[in-house]
Amino acid sequence: MPSLGMQLISEGKYIVFGSGSTQLLNAAVYALSLNSSMSPAKVVATAPYYSLYRGQKQLFNSRDFSYEGDTSLWKNNTNSSFRFIEFVTSPNNPDGNLNKGVLKGSDVKTIYDRAYYWPHFTAIPSPADDDLMVFTISKLTGHAGSRFGLKCERQQDMNCYETLKAARMIGREGSIFSADERYVRLSIIKSKDDFEILTNKLRSLVAKEWESNPASI
């Protein structure tokens, strides 16, 4: 299979198709965990991250691996007594950074989540050539919808989710992605009309805050 749009080097690699990233991500973790006599393997990721990285332990009730928090907690503690599986989201969502693996060592395995490694999301500096990469077609076709990261800056808006909920906008709390409560992820599934509804609600919210307290905006 030729390299797709110069995004990845496929020569010498196996390509596995799935009906969603949930199955593929968990299959990768499961396969890497089974190759270790040091079970359960420790799964880590750098926040903010896809919530499945943490939730798959409960979702699949696996005894072969456990989620062990943010990668930074283990940066200087990757000894040979444990197998580590590090998730690396590159480009990262929402900041778009082309992250690299943090942990090093013979017992560290890295899974690169390349869901946003498409030219309309980020510049492609070179074809990806990692040992294990996960791509998703839904981001390219638009079937996954659009997602926006929002941060509430005002001191009184410590919980951005509740602030938006009061304005009849339902997002996903930052804590789901191990981010601060000031962050919320908003998703649009359907069409351009939904985006206009969202922007109108945001304008209305800002306008009300400006009228009630101009100094806070």
HELIX and SHEET records of a PDB file:
HELIX    1   1 SER A   21  LEU A   34  1                                  14    
HELIX    2   2 LEU A   52  PHE A   60  1                                   9    
HELIX    3   3 THR A   71  TRP A   74  5                                   4    
HELIX    4   4 SER A  138  THR A  141  1                                   4    
HELIX    5   5 CYS A  160  ALA A  166  1                                   7    
HELIX    6   6 GLY A  174  PHE A  177  5                                   4    
HELIX    7   7 LYS A  192  SER A  212  1                                  21    
HELIX    8   8 PRO A  214  SER A  216  5                                   3    
SHEET    1   A 5 PHE A  65  ASP A  70  0                                        
SHEET    2   A 5 ALA A  41  ALA A  45  1                                        
SHEET    3   A 5 PHE A  84  THR A  89  1                                        
SHEET    4   A 5 VAL A 108  ASP A 113  1                                        
SHEET    5   A 5 MET A 133  VAL A 134  1                                        
SHEET    1   B 3 SER A 146  LYS A 151  0                                        
SHEET    2   B 3 TYR A 183  ILE A 188 -1                                        
SHEET    3   B 3 ARG A 172  GLU A 173 -1                                        
END                                                                             
